[in-house]
Amino acid sequence: MTKLKITACVAVLAMAVACNKGDFLDKTATSDLTERSVFSDSARTMEFLTGIYADIAYSFNPFRFGGAGLESASDEAEGPGSNSSSAYIQWAAGSINSNAWVVGDAWNTSYANIRRVNVFFKYLPVSPFANALKTNAKAEARFLRAWYYFNLVKHYGGVPLVGDTIYTGDSPIRVERRSFEDCINYIVSELNTAMPDLLPTQFSNNYGRITSGAARALKARVLLYAASPLFNGAQIATEEPLRSITGYPTADPERWRLAAAAAKEVMDLNLYKLNEDNSTAPGYGFYKLFTLRKNDEHILQGMRNKNRELEGMWLPPSRSAGDGANPTKEMADAFPMRNGKAITEAGSGYDPTHPYDNRDPRFNYSIIHNESLVWINNGPKQPVYTYVGMPQDAIYIGTNTGFYINKMLQEDVVPNNFTETERCFPLIRYAEILLNYAEALNEADGAVPEVYAAVEAIRKRAGLDPYQLPAGLTKDQMRTAIQAERRIELAFEEHRFWDVRRWKIAPQTDNKTMHGTEITKNGGSYSYQTINVRPHVFRDAMYLWPLPQGELSKSPELLQNPGW
């Protein structure tokens, strides 16, 4: 099959997953230690496990694709520059191929961590951990293995399942791809096995480690993907064995019911809730949830040290930042008005001469536009000007779309001051669970009251007034409403790229020219013109990623995905 980029893995040094200022582990160098010596020491054993967490935010990471992220490979954003060799431009232009480094990176990162889990399983019994700690640590590692397998499945479809086997660098590995159904069943089984031995909550220095709630939440996401049109009998391939490798050969609507039930299990834990605060300002709780290191909405976090990393990438050049992704006009236009109506809907109150007034509060918390107020140095807030002719932040100079990302940024943090955030990456949060539940239950039973309640809870937290959806929606109408809500609530959080694929709407969303807004100042007013930014191409082959060519060359048992 593959060498899986096998390395010793004993020298995995932990990322900072603790919530306090320091690490909860001493960083003892282990590069010269044997596996047995590592696992004969409690601190080094825990360090090894913590190291497996290091890539948990790999797929989410906004720095993926050279700072452009998966957002720029979808209709959410455009990355900087026009270098045709950039991974995000290759994805956007439809020119990505099986030799691209990013294709192999997703494969190798996941399998390297799966091997680390298997090494941990082998040596954990001889470690000096107390039995209770061994049980919990093994459950954490089992979750992480399931997490990395799901990362593989959402990229490639069915993949080789290596079990607990540890392949060495010289081992001949001859493993075929397993069916999509086998992979989903394996991941769900691993999560079910881990759940009873995981703690319901983590406190103090262990905050950020896996909980039983995180295992249930990942199971809900896995089952939602499995029930979705792309995999649920969609037949990406028409002939076996690829037909079964790339999805379920036949559709089963009961898969939606399983996904809804899994999401409801998370809801019924009563451990999580939306971070809501509409009294400070409409939608303020939405803003704060991304700046609070610990809050009741986070279910699984990608832990970070104190930093200004996103501010340094996404804020405008006048704030000593830039070179990150810029939201498209398509993304900006997706946000409704404060009254909850789409900007194209009758009675919305949208004014094209003042396009950013009276919008959904999440709009300003997610996107910086002309005249947005943003901190500079140590304050106070000052406007950002993106109209033609401004020297730093203008269209064609600082941004290629006329917008900047504001999502997850802390308002008093800019690269040229000394304030830092304690932000975590929100890998799974409760709002997603509510949206997962609403989507799956609507597909199973239609727009029943429980579906309305889940979606409206998110709209209420967002500060919409009124926040209620229209009464009497059909299943199709509710599906449209849920997809629209998911697009804006989860914007720039590594969902859109996968959502448009699993919904099979990528030919409509990603196979067209993306746009920006050119603003011209005329005295005391502005005029707005839509501009072309970059044509995007979507081919059917792009529903799944190609397997890395290097792996195919080493293993004739591996079959390439259709169209590659």
N, C-alpha and C positions, 0 to 999 in steps of 0.2 A: 504493500500500500504506500507507505510514506515513512520517512524518517521522523516526521512530526517535529522536526527541528529539535531533536532530543539533545539536551545538554545535561550536565551534572545536576543542576537544579538545587543542589545542597546549599548554594550560596545565595539563595533568595533572601534579600534583606527587606524588611518590612517597610511599607509605606506608613505614614502616620495615620492610623485609623482611630486613634483615641481622640476624645473630645477636649481633653485638657491641653495646656500649653505645651507640655512635653509628651514624649512617646511613653506608652505604658510598658515598653520593652527597652532594655539597654541594647544599643546597636553594637553587639559584639561581632567582630569580623568572623565570618565562617567560611571564607572561600577556600581555606586550606584544610578544612575539617572533613573527615569521612562521614558518611551517612550515619553510621553507628555512633560516632562521637557526638554528632548533633543531637540525636534522639536519646542519648544518655543524660542530657542536661535539660532541665525543665524550661529554662529561659530560652534556650536555642530551639527547643521543640516548638514552643509557642511562637517564636520568631519565624520559624519555617511556615507554620500555619498562617500567620499574619501576612507573610509574603505572597500567599495565594490570593489574598484580597487585592493585591496591588493593581491588577488589571481589571477589576470588577467594573470600572467605569470606562473600559477601553472603547466600547462601541458608542457610548454616550459622549465621550470626551469632545468638547468643541474644538480642541486643537487637532483633531483628526483631519486629514487632508490638508495639512499645512495651515491650520487656523480657520479653514472655511467650514469644516464640519459636514456632516451629512445634509445639513440644511441647504447647502449650495448645490447638492446633487438632486434637489427636489424643487418645488415651486415656492419654498419659503424664503430663499435668500440667494444672493449671488456673491461668489467669492471675489476677492480682489484680483486685478490683473487679467491678462489674456493668454497666459502661457499654456499652449495646447497640451503640454506634458503634465500639467497639474492634474492630480487625481480627480478633483471635483469637477474640473472642466471636461475631463474624459468621460465621467459619468453623465454630466449634463449634455454633452454633445453626442452621446451614444457611441463613443469610440473606445470605451474601456475594453480590455481584452484579458485573456487568461494569464498573460505574462506581466501584468501590472503589479507593482510591488504591493499595492494596497489589497489586492485580491489574495495574495499569499499571506499578508500580515494578519488578516482576520483569521485565517486557517491556523497559522502557526501560533499565534497568541493563545488561542483557545486550547489547542492540543498540548501546548507546553504546560498550561495550568492544569489540565486534566492529568497529565503525567505527574505533576507535583502532588496532586491529591492522592494518586495511587502510591507514590513513595511514602506519603504521610500515613496512609492506611497500613502499609507494610511494617513500618517501624514504630507506630504508635503503641502497640502492645508492650514493647520493651522499654518505653519511656517511663520516667519516674512520676508521671502524672498520677494523682489520685484517681480512683475508678470513676467517680462522678465527673471529674474534669475530662477524663478520656472519653466518656460517653458524649458529653456536650461537644467536645472538640471534633469528634468524628462526625457528629451531625452537622456541624458548621462546614466541615470539609465536603461532606456529601452534598449539601446545598450548593456549594461553590462549583462542584463538578457538574451538577444539573444546570447551573447558571451558564457555565461555559459551553455545555452541549447545546443549550437553547440558542446561545449566540451563534453557534455553527448552523443550527437548523434554520434560523431565520435568514441567514445569508445564503445557504447552499441547498436546503432541503435535507433529505436523508443523508446521513454521514456514517462512517465506520464507528461502531461502538466497541471500545477496547476493554470494557469491563474493568477489572482491577489489575490487568496485565501491565507490567512495567517493561517497556522495550528499551534496550540499551542502544547506544549509537551504532553498534555493529550487528544488531539483530535483523535478520530478514523479516520484514513485516508484510504479510500478504493477507490483507483484510478488505473485504468488499464493502461497498456502501450498503447500509441497511435501509429498509423501507421507511418512509415518513412515519407510518403508523408505529413501527417498532421504536423509533426514536422518541416520539411523543409519549408512548407508553412507558418507556424507560425513564424519561425525565420525570414524569408524574409519579412513577413508582419510587424513584429516589427521593423526591420531595415528601411523599407520604411516609417513607421510612424515617426521614430526618425529623419530621415535625414533633413527635412525642418527646424527643431528646433535646429539643431547643428550648431556650428560655423564652417566656412570653415578652419580656422587656429586658433591656440592657441598661445598666446604670453606670455612672461615674466614668472611670477610665475605659470601660468596655463598651461604651456607647458607640454605635456604628457596626458592631458585630451582628451576625445573623440571629434573627429571632424566629419563633414559630410563625408569627404573623407575616414575616417576609417570605417564608416558605409557602404559606397559603396564597400570598399575593402573587408570587411568581407562578404558582400553579394556575391561578385564575388567568394570568396573561397567556400562558402556554396554551390553555384550552380555548381561549378566545381566538388566538391565531389559528389553531387547528380547526375551529369551526368556520373560519372565514372563507369567502368564495374562492380565494386563490388555491387553497389546499383541500377544501371540502368537496371533492369530486370535480374539480375544475379541469383536470386532465391537462396539465402543462405539457406533458408528453402523452402521446397517443398509443405507444407500444411499450410492452413490458421488456425489461424490468424498470426502465426509467419512469414509467407511468406510476408505479407504486413508490418509487424513490422520491418523486417530487410532490406527492400528495396522496390523499386517499383516492383510490380508483373510483369509488362511488360516493355520492353525497348522502349525508344523513343529518336531517334537521335536528335530531336529538343532541347533536354535539353542541348546539347553541344552549340547550338546557343545562348540559354539564358545565359549560362555561359560566352561565348565570349562577348556578348553585355554588360554584367555587368562589365567585366574587362575593356572594351573599355570606359565605362562611367568614370572610374577612370582615365584612360589615358587622356581623353578629358578635365578633370579638369585643366590640365596644371599647377598643383600645385607641382607635384613630378617629379623627374628625377634621373637618375643614378648618383651616386657620382663618377665622372670620373677624373682620373689624371694619364696619361701615360707618362707625361714629367718628373716628379720627378723620377719615375722608372716604368717599365711595371707593370700594375695592381695595382699601388699604391693607386688609388682611392678606390679599393675594400678593401684594408687593412684599410684605414682611415675611411671608413663609420662606422666601428664597434667601433672606438675609439672616434668619434665625437658625443657628446651628442645630438646635434641638427644638422641635415642635411636634404637636400631635398629628400633623399631616404626613410627616415623613414616615415611610415604612421601611425603605431600604435606601441607604445613602452611600454615595461615593465620597469618602472622607478626604478632606484637604487640610493642610496646614494653613495658618493665617496667610492671606495673600491678597493681591490686587490683579490676579491673572486675567480674569474676564474683563475687568475695567480697562486693562492695558491693551486688550485686543479689540473690544467692541465700541468703546467710546470714540467720539470724533477726534481728529488730529489736534484741534484747538485745546483738547484736554490731554495732550501728549500721548495719544493712543492712535488706534487705527490698524489697518491691515487685516481686519477680520471680515466676516461675512456681513453683507448689507441686505436688509429685508427687501423683497420685491414689492412692487405696487399690488400684485395679486394678493400678497400676504396682508398688506395694509388695508386693502379694500375688504378683506374677509371679516374684519372687526365690525360689528353692528353699531348702531347708535345707542346712546344711553337708555333709550326706551326699549331696547332689545330688538328693534326692527333692522333688517339688512339695509344697507345704504341705497339699494336699488328698489326697496319696497315702498309702496304708496303709504304716505303718512309717516315716514321715518323722520322727516325734518332735515334730511341731509342737504347741505348747501355746497355745491361744487366750488363756489368762490371762497368758502371757508371750510375746506374739507376735513379739518381736524377738530372742529368744534363739536361738543356734545356727543362724543363717541363713547362706546363701552369703556369704562375706566381701565380695563386691561390693555387697551390700545396704548395709552401713554406709559403704562408700566412695562410695556413690551417693546415699543418702538420709539426712537428719537426721530423727530421730524423738524421741519423748519419752525423756528421760534419755540421749540421745546426748551424748558428751563433746566439747566444742568450745572452742577457745581463746577467751579474752576479753582484750582489751587485749594485754599482753605475757605472758600466761600466768598460772597454769597452765590446763589444760583444766578446764572446769566443765560440769555438766549443763545441757542445754536442756530446759525443761519446757513441754510443749504442752497440759497438761491444763486443763480448764475452771477459770477463776478466776485463772490466772497473768496478770500485768499486761501483758506484752509479747509473748511468743511463743505464747500459747495459741491454740487453735482459735477461730475467729470474730474474733480480734484481730490476730495476726500472720500466720496462715495460714488459708486456707479449707478445707484438707484435713487438717490435723494433721501435715503433713510439710513439709520444706524440701529443696531440692536440695543435695547435697554433691559431685556429680560434677565432676571437674576442679579442685576447690578445693584450695589448699595449706593444710595444717592449721595452720601457724604464722602465717598471714596473715589479718588481719581489718581492716575498714575503719578502725578507730580505733587501729591501730599503724602503724609506719613501714616494716614489711617489705613487699616487693613480690615478685611472681612473675615468672618469665621464661617463662611458659606460652605455648605456641602453640595455635591451634585445630587439632585433629586432623582434617583434611579427608578424608584416606585413611590408614588405618593397617593394619598387617599382619593384625591380627585380622579385619578386614573381608574381606581377601583370602581367608583361610582359610574364613570363613563363605560367601563367594561361591562358592568352589571346592566346598565340601561341598554346598551347595544345588544348584548346577548339575549336579554329577556324580551326585548322588542322583536327580535328575529324569531324567538320561540313562541311568544304569546300575543304579539302586537302591542299597541300603545296603551298598556294597562296602567292603572294609577301608580304602581311602583316605579314604572319607567319615568313617568312625569316627575315623581318626587325626586329621583336621583339626579335628573338633569336640572331641575329647578333649584335644587340645593346649591349647585355650582353657580348658576346664574345669579342667585340671591347673594352669595358670597362675593361675586364679582362686582356688585353694586349696581346691577341693572334695575331700572325702575320704570315700569313693572318688570318683574323677573319671570312671570309666568309664561309658559308656552301657550299658543292657541289651543282651545279645547277641541276635542274630536278629531285629532290627527289620525290619519291612516298609518299602517305600518310603514309604507314607503315614505310618507311625509315625515314621520318620526325618525326614520333612518337618516333622511337628509338633515334634519335638525341636530341629531346626535353627531353626525360627521362634521357639521359646521361648528358645533360647540367644542368638539375634540380638537379641531384644527386650531382654534384660538386659545383655548385653555392650556393646551400642551405644546404650544408653539416653541420652537427652538429647544425642545427637550428630547430629541431623537425618537420622535414618533411618526412624523409626517411621511418620511421616506418609506417606512415600512407600512404605514396605514394605507397609502394609496395603492400599494402593491397587493396587500391582502384583500382590499376591497375590489381590486381589479378595475380601478378608475384611472390608473396611471396614464393610459393612452389619451385621456382627456386632460389631465392635470399637468403632465410632464412632457408632452409631445407638442410643444408650441413655443413661441417666442415669449420670454419673460420681459417684464416692463419695469420702468421706473418713472419718476415724476421730475420734470424740469420746471423750475420755478423762476419766473422773471419778476423783478421788482419794478413797479411803475408808480413812482412817487410814494404814496402811503398805502398802496395796495399791491396785491400779487396776482399774477396770472399763472395758470397751471397747465402744463402740456404733458401728455403721456408719451414716453419715448421707448424705443426698443433697446433692450440691454443685451440679451444673448439668446439665440435660438437654442432650445432644448430638443433633444431627440429621445424618444422612448421606443425601443423595440421589444417584441414579446419575450425575447431571450432575457431581457433585463428584469423580469419578475424575480429571477434568482441570480445569484452571482455565479460566475464561472469558477470551477475548481482550478487551483493554481496549476499552470502547465508543468511546473517542475515536479509536482506530486504525481501527475499523470504519467510523466516520463519515467518515473521511478517505479510505478506500479501499474501494470496493465489491467489489474482487477478493478481499478477505479474507472467509473464511467463519467464522462463529462455531461454537464447539464445541456438541455436542448438549446440549439441556436448558437452555441459557442464552439 
